[in-house]
């Protein structure tokens, strides 16, 4: 079951170092990947506009984030096009109709080993950074800021460029 699966335990933050012979990069922090700031779409963006923006900017995917900062999911160019062509969504529909709402988050301080475990099952992870915010009454709350989107290719590129052979 999941609670005795080491990879599941790492992915969900219950275990840290389970691999005995870790590669040299295993404990390096995600922030060392030097990710570029992501393109973020608001939930009211139409499927048509999302396709245009992603193509124009050269992105395959983008997080969909509410104005409140809540991360709603991820929109991909291929899923949006497939949904529209199959008739499951219209070009005029909001992008929320075609988002993936199952996604993994990882922090800047998390290890590349944890990221590696996530990427074994997921195509990407959303890199988040938590910030404390205060409202006008002085009440505080934690807000997650999207810092980037990381894929297996990002990890592979980092490892191959910095390989300690």
C-alpha positions as CSV (number, residue, x, y, z in Angstrom):
1,X,0.0,0.0,0.0
2,X,1.0,3.7,-0.3
3,X,2.2,4.1,3.3
4,X,4.9,1.5,2.8
5,X,5.9,2.7,-0.6
6,X,9.1,4.7,-0.3
7,X,8.6,6.7,-3.4
8,X,5.1,7.7,-2.4
9,X,6.4,8.6,1.1
10,X,9.1,10.9,-0.5
11,X,6.7,12.5,-2.9
12,X,4.3,13.4,-0.1
13,X,7.0,14.6,2.3
14,X,7.0,11.8,4.8
15,X,10.5,10.5,4.1
16,X,13.7,12.2,3.0
17,X,16.7,10.0,2.4
18,X,15.6,6.5,1.4
19,X,18.0,5.8,-1.5
20,X,21.3,4.4,-0.2
21,X,23.4,5.0,-3.3
22,X,22.1,8.4,-4.3
23,X,23.4,10.2,-7.4
24,X,25.5,13.3,-6.8
25,X,22.6,15.7,-7.5
26,X,20.0,14.0,-5.1
27,X,20.3,16.5,-2.3
28,X,20.7,19.6,-4.4
29,X,17.8,22.1,-3.9
30,X,15.2,22.7,-6.7
31,X,16.2,26.4,-6.7
32,X,19.5,25.5,-8.3
33,X,17.7,24.6,-11.5
34,X,17.4,28.4,-12.3
35,X,13.9,28.1,-13.7
36,X,12.5,30.9,-15.7
37,X,9.4,32.6,-14.5
38,X,6.3,30.9,-15.8
39,X,3.6,32.2,-18.0
40,X,0.4,32.3,-15.9
41,X,-3.1,32.3,-17.2
42,X,-6.1,33.6,-15.2
43,X,-9.2,31.3,-15.2
44,X,-11.3,33.5,-17.4
45,X,-8.9,33.3,-20.4
46,X,-10.7,31.5,-23.3
47,X,-9.4,28.3,-24.8
48,X,-8.8,30.3,-28.1
49,X,-6.8,32.9,-26.3
50,X,-4.8,30.3,-24.3
51,X,-3.8,28.5,-27.5
52,X,-2.8,31.8,-29.1
53,X,-0.8,32.9,-26.0
54,X,1.0,29.5,-25.6
55,X,1.9,29.4,-29.3
56,X,3.0,33.0,-29.5
57,X,5.2,32.7,-26.4
58,X,6.5,29.2,-27.2
59,X,5.1,27.4,-24.2
60,X,3.6,23.9,-24.1
61,X,1.8,24.5,-20.8
62,X,1.0,27.1,-18.2
63,X,-0.4,27.2,-14.7
64,X,-3.9,28.6,-14.3
65,X,-4.0,30.7,-11.1
66,X,-6.9,32.7,-9.7
67,X,-6.4,36.3,-8.8
68,X,-6.4,35.3,-5.2
69,X,-3.3,33.2,-5.9
70,X,-5.0,29.9,-5.7
71,X,-3.4,27.4,-8.1
72,X,-6.3,25.9,-10.1
73,X,-4.4,23.6,-12.4
74,X,-2.3,23.4,-15.5
75,X,-3.4,23.9,-19.1
76,X,-1.5,22.3,-21.9
77,X,-1.5,23.2,-25.6
78,X,-2.1,19.6,-26.7
79,X,-5.0,19.0,-24.2
80,X,-6.7,22.2,-25.1
81,X,-6.5,21.5,-28.8
82,X,-7.6,17.9,-28.4
83,X,-10.6,18.9,-26.2
84,X,-11.7,21.6,-28.7
85,X,-11.3,19.3,-31.7
86,X,-13.2,16.5,-30.0
87,X,-16.1,18.8,-29.2
88,X,-15.6,18.5,-25.4
89,X,-14.8,22.3,-25.2
90,X,-15.5,25.3,-27.4
91,X,-12.9,27.9,-28.3
92,X,-14.9,30.4,-26.4
93,X,-15.0,28.3,-23.1
94,X,-12.8,29.4,-20.2
95,X,-9.6,27.6,-19.9
96,X,-10.8,26.1,-16.6
97,X,-12.8,23.6,-18.7
98,X,-9.6,21.9,-20.0
99,X,-7.2,22.2,-17.1
100,X,-5.5,19.3,-15.3
101,X,-6.4,19.8,-11.7
102,X,-4.3,16.9,-10.5
103,X,-0.8,18.1,-10.2
104,X,2.2,18.0,-7.8
105,X,3.7,21.0,-6.1
106,X,7.3,21.2,-5.0
107,X,9.1,23.9,-3.1
108,X,12.3,25.7,-3.9
109,X,14.0,24.2,-0.8
110,X,13.0,20.7,-1.7
111,X,15.6,18.3,-3.1
112,X,16.1,17.2,-6.7
113,X,15.7,13.7,-5.3
114,X,12.1,14.5,-4.2
115,X,11.5,16.1,-7.6
116,X,12.8,12.9,-9.3
117,X,10.3,10.8,-7.4
118,X,7.5,13.1,-8.4
119,X,8.5,13.1,-12.1
120,X,8.5,9.3,-12.2
121,X,4.6,9.6,-12.2
122,X,3.9,13.1,-13.3
123,X,4.9,15.0,-16.5
124,X,5.6,18.2,-14.5
125,X,5.6,19.7,-11.1
126,X,4.6,23.3,-10.2
127,X,7.4,25.0,-8.2
128,X,5.8,27.1,-5.4
129,X,7.2,29.4,-2.8
130,X,5.1,30.2,0.3
131,X,4.9,33.8,1.4
132,X,3.2,35.2,4.5
133,X,0.7,37.9,3.6
134,X,-1.2,40.3,5.9
135,X,-4.6,41.9,5.3
136,X,-5.8,45.3,6.4
137,X,-6.9,43.9,9.8
138,X,-3.4,42.5,10.5
139,X,-4.5,38.9,10.0
140,X,-1.8,36.8,8.3
141,X,-2.1,33.9,6.0
142,X,0.2,31.8,3.8
143,X,0.0,32.4,0.1
144,X,1.6,30.2,-2.5
145,X,3.3,31.9,-5.4
146,X,4.0,30.0,-8.6
147,X,7.7,30.2,-9.1
148,X,8.0,27.9,-12.1
149,X,7.1,24.7,-13.8
150,X,9.6,21.9,-13.9
151,X,9.7,18.9,-16.2
152,X,11.9,15.8,-16.4
153,X,13.7,17.6,-19.3
154,X,14.7,20.4,-16.9
155,X,16.1,17.9,-14.4
156,X,17.9,15.9,-17.1
157,X,19.4,19.1,-18.6
158,X,20.7,20.2,-15.2
159,X,22.2,16.8,-14.5
160,X,23.9,16.4,-17.9
161,X,25.4,20.0,-17.8
162,X,26.7,19.5,-14.3
163,X,27.6,15.8,-14.4
164,X,30.5,15.1,-12.0
165,X,32.2,12.4,-14.1
